[in-house]
Amino acid sequence: MLCNICNDDVFDEDEIKCSSCNGFHHFGCVALRETAFRKMSKSAKKNWCCIKCKNAVNNSISETPIITRADIKVDQLLTNESFKNLVDSVNFMSDKFDTFGSQIQELVISINTMREENRILKEQNNNLRNDINFLQKRMNNLEQKTLDNFVEIIGVPEISNENCKKTVEKIATSLKLKIEVVNAFRVHSKIKTRPSKIVAELTMKQNKKEMIELSRKTKLTGSNVDADWKNNAIYVNDNLTQFNRNLFFKTKTFARESGYRYVWFKDTKLFIKKNDNSKAFLVDSELSLTKLT
């Protein structure tokens, strides 16, 4: 048997016969869904009429189409199936949405928890940083206090088999100071073209202050101390901790770049000043320099 529409073979399981013209058709060729076709009763299939025959009958009676019970039943099957599919789809999407909503809620809770933990960690980190800075400053101050009686002398020519202690006493004598030197020694410099500095421990802090002030006031040179020495400048300074030495270097660099004329240590504290008429500022960390910009 051939389909009256597509003229292709029609198999029993796929055929539907017109009750009017007795023509065979594929259910798909007459716009029937497979699910609706499979659910059609034998009576509905027996009374089914193709569209061509329907139109012929309708044209002979009235322009208004006649709806048969079979049509109503098929349409009802289609409507019920579509509605059921729609309900199933809505229920499926509702379940998915509920699951998705729960996952979003859990994610939001996790994010808020991590934010709070991050805030606490930042706060703890800041507190630890402040504690470390405080301890570093305190330890540096204590270390600097142990150097209260120490001076460092820069620019003294190196002599074979020299006695550094006597060299320091000789420098003090040239400044018209009478001091007692506990110990003195050379500290090797990384710059090989310059003589190593001398570090000396004096018996009194007042002797150190006087020696520093007089050397700067007289602009001490080698020839002032010994006629055989070159007329190079000799500097007497506080002996600083490594922390203060690094801070002093960075402060001097900042002063050159920012137009500050004076940088000096006094009583283990570092100061900076822009000019003769400006205010002096205490520098106890690199953060102090950033506040001056």
LINNORPE-V294136 format. One record per residue. N is the residue number from 1. PHI is phi as a letter, one per 30 degrees, with the letter a starting at -180 (none if undefined). OMEGA is omega in radians with two decimals (none if undefined). D_CENTER is the distance of its C-alpha to the mean C-alpha in Angstrom with 2 decimals. Layout:
n:N phi:PHI omega:OMEGA d_center:D_CENTER
n:N phi:PHI omega:OMEGA d_center:D_CENTER
//
This chain:
n:1 phi:none omega:-3.12 d_center:77.46
n:2 phi:c omega:3.11 d_center:75.50
n:3 phi:d omega:-3.13 d_center:73.13
n:4 phi:d omega:-3.08 d_center:74.85
n:5 phi:c omega:-3.09 d_center:71.62
n:6 phi:c omega:3.11 d_center:69.91
n:7 phi:h omega:3.11 d_center:73.12
n:8 phi:c omega:-3.12 d_center:71.32
n:9 phi:e omega:3.10 d_center:72.44
n:10 phi:c omega:3.11 d_center:71.92
n:11 phi:c omega:-3.02 d_center:71.54
n:12 phi:e omega:-3.05 d_center:72.87
n:13 phi:d omega:-3.10 d_center:69.51
n:14 phi:c omega:-3.00 d_center:68.17
n:15 phi:d omega:2.96 d_center:71.37
n:16 phi:b omega:-2.99 d_center:72.45
n:17 phi:c omega:3.10 d_center:76.00
n:18 phi:d omega:-3.14 d_center:77.15
n:19 phi:d omega:-3.11 d_center:79.91
n:20 phi:c omega:-3.10 d_center:81.57
n:21 phi:c omega:-3.13 d_center:81.65
n:22 phi:i omega:3.10 d_center:81.06
n:23 phi:d omega:3.14 d_center:78.42
n:24 phi:c omega:-3.12 d_center:75.69
n:25 phi:b omega:2.87 d_center:72.01
n:26 phi:d omega:3.14 d_center:68.59
n:27 phi:d omega:3.13 d_center:66.80
n:28 phi:d omega:-3.11 d_center:63.89
n:29 phi:d omega:3.12 d_center:66.24
n:30 phi:c omega:3.00 d_center:67.39
n:31 phi:i omega:3.04 d_center:63.82
n:32 phi:c omega:3.05 d_center:63.87
n:33 phi:d omega:-3.11 d_center:60.66
n:34 phi:d omega:-3.13 d_center:61.11
n:35 phi:d omega:3.12 d_center:60.21
n:36 phi:d omega:3.14 d_center:62.74
n:37 phi:d omega:-3.12 d_center:65.34
n:38 phi:d omega:-3.09 d_center:65.06
n:39 phi:d omega:3.14 d_center:65.52
n:40 phi:d omega:3.10 d_center:68.62
n:41 phi:d omega:3.11 d_center:71.81
n:42 phi:d omega:-3.13 d_center:74.90
n:43 phi:d omega:3.14 d_center:76.57
n:44 phi:d omega:3.11 d_center:73.77
n:45 phi:d omega:-3.11 d_center:73.89
n:46 phi:d omega:-3.09 d_center:77.69
n:47 phi:c omega:-3.09 d_center:77.67
n:48 phi:d omega:-3.11 d_center:74.80
n:49 phi:b omega:-3.13 d_center:75.76
n:50 phi:d omega:-3.07 d_center:74.14
n:51 phi:d omega:-3.14 d_center:73.02
n:52 phi:d omega:3.13 d_center:75.88
n:53 phi:d omega:3.09 d_center:78.50
n:54 phi:e omega:-3.13 d_center:76.75
n:55 phi:d omega:3.14 d_center:76.87
n:56 phi:d omega:3.13 d_center:80.53
n:57 phi:d omega:-3.11 d_center:81.44
n:58 phi:d omega:-3.13 d_center:79.45
n:59 phi:d omega:-3.12 d_center:81.05
n:60 phi:d omega:-3.10 d_center:84.50
n:61 phi:c omega:-3.07 d_center:84.01
n:62 phi:a omega:3.08 d_center:81.51
n:63 phi:d omega:3.13 d_center:78.40
n:64 phi:d omega:-3.09 d_center:76.63
n:65 phi:d omega:3.09 d_center:75.22
n:66 phi:c omega:-3.13 d_center:76.52
n:67 phi:c omega:-3.12 d_center:73.90
n:68 phi:d omega:3.10 d_center:75.21
n:69 phi:d omega:3.11 d_center:74.23
n:70 phi:d omega:3.12 d_center:72.82
n:71 phi:d omega:-3.13 d_center:70.51
n:72 phi:d omega:-3.13 d_center:69.44
n:73 phi:d omega:3.14 d_center:68.77
n:74 phi:d omega:3.13 d_center:66.70
n:75 phi:d omega:3.13 d_center:64.74
n:76 phi:d omega:3.09 d_center:64.25
n:77 phi:d omega:3.14 d_center:62.96
n:78 phi:d omega:-3.11 d_center:60.51
n:79 phi:d omega:3.14 d_center:59.40
n:80 phi:d omega:3.14 d_center:59.03
n:81 phi:d omega:3.14 d_center:57.07
n:82 phi:d omega:3.14 d_center:54.74
n:83 phi:d omega:3.12 d_center:54.23
n:84 phi:d omega:3.12 d_center:53.56
n:85 phi:d omega:3.13 d_center:51.02
n:86 phi:d omega:3.12 d_center:49.36
n:87 phi:d omega:3.13 d_center:49.27
n:88 phi:d omega:-3.14 d_center:47.86
n:89 phi:d omega:3.14 d_center:45.12
n:90 phi:d omega:3.12 d_center:44.25
n:91 phi:d omega:3.13 d_center:44.22
n:92 phi:d omega:-3.14 d_center:42.02
n:93 phi:d omega:3.11 d_center:39.46
n:94 phi:d omega:3.10 d_center:39.68
n:95 phi:d omega:-3.14 d_center:38.92
n:96 phi:d omega:-3.12 d_center:35.99
n:97 phi:d omega:3.11 d_center:34.67
n:98 phi:d omega:3.11 d_center:35.09
n:99 phi:d omega:3.14 d_center:33.23
n:100 phi:d omega:3.12 d_center:30.41
n:101 phi:d omega:3.11 d_center:30.34
n:102 phi:d omega:3.13 d_center:30.15
n:103 phi:d omega:3.11 d_center:27.26
n:104 phi:d omega:3.14 d_center:25.35
n:105 phi:d omega:3.10 d_center:26.18
n:106 phi:d omega:3.13 d_center:25.00
n:107 phi:d omega:3.12 d_center:21.68
n:108 phi:d omega:3.12 d_center:21.27
n:109 phi:d omega:3.13 d_center:22.25
n:110 phi:d omega:3.14 d_center:19.76
n:111 phi:d omega:3.13 d_center:16.84
n:112 phi:d omega:3.10 d_center:18.20
n:113 phi:d omega:3.14 d_center:18.64
n:114 phi:d omega:3.10 d_center:15.07
n:115 phi:d omega:3.13 d_center:13.95
n:116 phi:d omega:3.10 d_center:16.57
n:117 phi:d omega:3.12 d_center:15.68
n:118 phi:d omega:3.11 d_center:12.04
n:119 phi:d omega:3.14 d_center:13.68
n:120 phi:d omega:3.14 d_center:16.17
n:121 phi:d omega:3.10 d_center:13.93
n:122 phi:d omega:3.13 d_center:12.08
n:123 phi:d omega:3.11 d_center:15.63
n:124 phi:d omega:3.13 d_center:16.97
n:125 phi:d omega:3.11 d_center:14.45
n:126 phi:d omega:3.12 d_center:15.42
n:127 phi:d omega:3.12 d_center:19.00
n:128 phi:d omega:3.13 d_center:18.93
n:129 phi:d omega:3.11 d_center:17.55
n:130 phi:d omega:3.12 d_center:20.35
n:131 phi:d omega:3.14 d_center:22.84
n:132 phi:d omega:3.12 d_center:22.08
n:133 phi:d omega:3.12 d_center:22.44
n:134 phi:d omega:-3.13 d_center:25.63
n:135 phi:d omega:3.11 d_center:27.02
n:136 phi:d omega:3.12 d_center:26.32
n:137 phi:d omega:-3.12 d_center:28.13
n:138 phi:d omega:3.14 d_center:30.92
n:139 phi:d omega:3.12 d_center:31.40
n:140 phi:d omega:3.12 d_center:31.46
n:141 phi:d omega:3.11 d_center:34.02
n:142 phi:d omega:3.12 d_center:36.13
n:143 phi:d omega:-3.14 d_center:36.03
n:144 phi:d omega:3.11 d_center:36.99
n:145 phi:d omega:3.13 d_center:39.82
n:146 phi:d omega:-3.14 d_center:41.29
n:147 phi:c omega:-3.09 d_center:41.61
n:148 phi:e omega:-3.07 d_center:43.55
n:149 phi:c omega:-3.08 d_center:46.71
n:150 phi:c omega:3.00 d_center:45.17
n:151 phi:b omega:2.97 d_center:45.36
n:152 phi:b omega:-3.06 d_center:44.32
n:153 phi:c omega:-3.05 d_center:46.73
n:154 phi:c omega:3.06 d_center:45.69
n:155 phi:j omega:3.12 d_center:48.16
n:156 phi:d omega:-3.13 d_center:50.98
n:157 phi:d omega:-3.13 d_center:52.64
n:158 phi:d omega:-3.12 d_center:52.73
n:159 phi:b omega:3.13 d_center:56.25
n:160 phi:d omega:3.10 d_center:57.44
n:161 phi:h omega:-3.11 d_center:58.23
n:162 phi:d omega:3.03 d_center:57.08
n:163 phi:c omega:-3.03 d_center:56.98
n:164 phi:d omega:-3.12 d_center:53.75
n:165 phi:d omega:3.13 d_center:55.06
n:166 phi:d omega:3.11 d_center:58.16
n:167 phi:d omega:3.11 d_center:56.17
n:168 phi:d omega:3.10 d_center:54.16
n:169 phi:d omega:3.12 d_center:57.41
n:170 phi:d omega:3.11 d_center:58.87
n:171 phi:d omega:3.12 d_center:56.04
n:172 phi:d omega:3.12 d_center:56.55
n:173 phi:d omega:3.12 d_center:60.28
n:174 phi:d omega:3.09 d_center:59.69
n:175 phi:c omega:3.14 d_center:57.82
n:176 phi:i omega:3.08 d_center:60.81
n:177 phi:c omega:3.04 d_center:58.88
n:178 phi:c omega:-3.09 d_center:60.23
n:179 phi:b omega:3.06 d_center:57.47
n:180 phi:c omega:-3.11 d_center:57.23
n:181 phi:c omega:3.13 d_center:54.64
n:182 phi:d omega:-3.11 d_center:53.54
n:183 phi:a omega:3.10 d_center:51.83
n:184 phi:a omega:-3.10 d_center:50.46
n:185 phi:a omega:3.10 d_center:48.81
n:186 phi:d omega:3.02 d_center:47.11
n:187 phi:c omega:-3.03 d_center:43.36
n:188 phi:d omega:-3.13 d_center:42.87
n:189 phi:c omega:3.07 d_center:40.91
n:190 phi:d omega:3.13 d_center:38.67
n:191 phi:c omega:-3.02 d_center:40.60
n:192 phi:d omega:-3.10 d_center:43.91
n:193 phi:d omega:3.13 d_center:45.71
n:194 phi:c omega:3.09 d_center:45.55
n:195 phi:d omega:3.12 d_center:47.33
n:196 phi:d omega:3.12 d_center:45.38
n:197 phi:d omega:3.09 d_center:44.91
n:198 phi:c omega:3.04 d_center:47.04
n:199 phi:c omega:-3.08 d_center:45.64
n:200 phi:b omega:3.05 d_center:48.36
n:201 phi:c omega:3.14 d_center:48.71
n:202 phi:c omega:-3.09 d_center:51.22
n:203 phi:d omega:-3.07 d_center:53.10
n:204 phi:b omega:3.10 d_center:52.12
n:205 phi:d omega:-3.14 d_center:49.04
n:206 phi:d omega:3.08 d_center:51.43
n:207 phi:d omega:3.13 d_center:52.71
n:208 phi:d omega:-3.11 d_center:49.22
n:209 phi:d omega:-3.14 d_center:48.70
n:210 phi:d omega:-3.13 d_center:52.11
n:211 phi:d omega:3.12 d_center:51.60
n:212 phi:d omega:-3.09 d_center:48.33
n:213 phi:d omega:-3.12 d_center:49.84
n:214 phi:d omega:3.14 d_center:53.08
n:215 phi:d omega:3.12 d_center:51.48
n:216 phi:d omega:-3.12 d_center:49.48
n:217 phi:d omega:-3.12 d_center:52.49
n:218 phi:d omega:-3.07 d_center:54.87
n:219 phi:h omega:-3.02 d_center:52.34
n:220 phi:e omega:3.06 d_center:53.33
n:221 phi:b omega:-3.12 d_center:54.15
n:222 phi:d omega:-3.10 d_center:55.49
n:223 phi:d omega:3.06 d_center:59.02
n:224 phi:d omega:-3.08 d_center:59.12
n:225 phi:c omega:-3.08 d_center:58.78
n:226 phi:b omega:-3.10 d_center:60.85
n:227 phi:d omega:-3.13 d_center:63.06
n:228 phi:d omega:3.14 d_center:62.07
n:229 phi:d omega:3.08 d_center:58.36
n:230 phi:d omega:-3.07 d_center:56.85
n:231 phi:d omega:3.10 d_center:56.23
n:232 phi:d omega:-3.12 d_center:52.43
n:233 phi:d omega:3.05 d_center:50.35
n:234 phi:c omega:-3.09 d_center:49.66
n:235 phi:c omega:3.07 d_center:46.77
n:236 phi:c omega:-3.05 d_center:46.74
n:237 phi:b omega:2.97 d_center:43.38
n:238 phi:d omega:3.00 d_center:41.71
n:239 phi:d omega:-2.98 d_center:40.52
n:240 phi:c omega:2.99 d_center:36.79
n:241 phi:d omega:-3.14 d_center:34.30
n:242 phi:d omega:3.13 d_center:31.67
n:243 phi:d omega:-3.13 d_center:28.99
n:244 phi:d omega:3.12 d_center:31.31
n:245 phi:d omega:3.12 d_center:32.29
n:246 phi:d omega:3.14 d_center:28.76
n:247 phi:d omega:3.12 d_center:28.16
n:248 phi:d omega:3.12 d_center:31.55
n:249 phi:d omega:-3.12 d_center:30.77
n:250 phi:d omega:3.12 d_center:27.51
n:251 phi:d omega:3.09 d_center:29.44
n:252 phi:d omega:3.12 d_center:32.27
n:253 phi:d omega:3.10 d_center:29.98
n:254 phi:d omega:-3.12 d_center:28.47
n:255 phi:d omega:3.13 d_center:32.05
n:256 phi:d omega:-3.06 d_center:33.24
n:257 phi:d omega:-3.04 d_center:30.50
n:258 phi:c omega:3.05 d_center:30.72
n:259 phi:i omega:3.05 d_center:34.49
n:260 phi:c omega:-3.04 d_center:35.03
n:261 phi:c omega:-2.98 d_center:38.38
n:262 phi:b omega:3.02 d_center:38.44
n:263 phi:b omega:-3.09 d_center:36.35
n:264 phi:a omega:3.03 d_center:38.12
n:265 phi:c omega:3.05 d_center:38.17
n:266 phi:b omega:-3.12 d_center:40.54
n:267 phi:h omega:3.10 d_center:41.06
n:268 phi:i omega:3.12 d_center:37.91
n:269 phi:c omega:-3.09 d_center:35.80
n:270 phi:c omega:-3.13 d_center:34.22
n:271 phi:b omega:3.07 d_center:35.01
n:272 phi:b omega:-3.08 d_center:34.44
n:273 phi:b omega:-3.04 d_center:36.72
n:274 phi:d omega:3.13 d_center:36.86
n:275 phi:a omega:-3.06 d_center:40.66
n:276 phi:d omega:-3.05 d_center:43.88
n:277 phi:c omega:-3.08 d_center:43.70
n:278 phi:c omega:-3.13 d_center:40.06
n:279 phi:d omega:3.08 d_center:38.52
n:280 phi:d omega:-3.14 d_center:37.17
n:281 phi:c omega:3.08 d_center:33.65
n:282 phi:d omega:3.10 d_center:32.62
n:283 phi:c omega:3.14 d_center:29.72
n:284 phi:c omega:3.10 d_center:28.41
n:285 phi:a omega:3.09 d_center:24.88
n:286 phi:d omega:3.11 d_center:22.78
n:287 phi:d omega:3.12 d_center:21.39
n:288 phi:d omega:-3.13 d_center:25.02
n:289 phi:d omega:-3.13 d_center:25.10
n:290 phi:d omega:3.13 d_center:22.23
n:291 phi:d omega:-3.12 d_center:24.32
n:292 phi:d omega:-3.09 d_center:27.23
n:293 phi:d omega:none d_center:25.76
//
